[in-house]
């Protein structure tokens, strides 16, 4: 359970320790990412569910998303901002990597931050409280498993940060475990419809992988956070699509 506790510490701001022996090897925590993601999504979902009894859907969704940003320490959305500034705001590989490691907020990053929050709030507000809770659990689990996929595909880390060490250490077995956990979670929440959620992630996953390799020639730690954020947002939008009946699928 030390690996699970370490994953919680890494992905959230929940104040728990990792045991007397300190944190385990980074790659050992990866299979727990979707589990921790589902837990985070459940917490946010219960906030949305509770507030929906008192406030309009949009206000409830805005507070719930804000709670999610707080409990994760803006971890993944911060990586989205860094990558937006770096990939869109520079013309050389060296400059892009430099900007991605700079905490300053630029025009592209600000725009990406505003749009990501706006889309998540709008998508969540479009779901009824119970559907929103289930969708958040699935979105946060799948989002974190998607970043694991990127770790495996991006076998060539181009940086030296914490996320880059994940890229170089992760193995296929841990990747498969994380993906399986996320898919099972989605199926438990939504039945067979939940199996469609990974499909909604594919455009974001392919786009991010291609963009990263074209921009800097490989994977980068911040790109993992970018992938997580894009994936969880894509799942929420997909949940709205399925719940609104736009996707006329017979399951």
LINQUI-V74030 format. One record per helix or strand of 2 or more residues. SS is the DSSP state (H for helix, E for strand). FROM is the first residue (numbers start at 0). TO is the last residue. Records with the same first field share a line. If there is no record, write none. Layout:
BEGIN
SS=FROM-TO  FROM-TO
END
This chain:
BEGIN
H=1-10  25-50  56-70  74-88  92-99  106-124  128-152  161-168  171-215  220-242
END
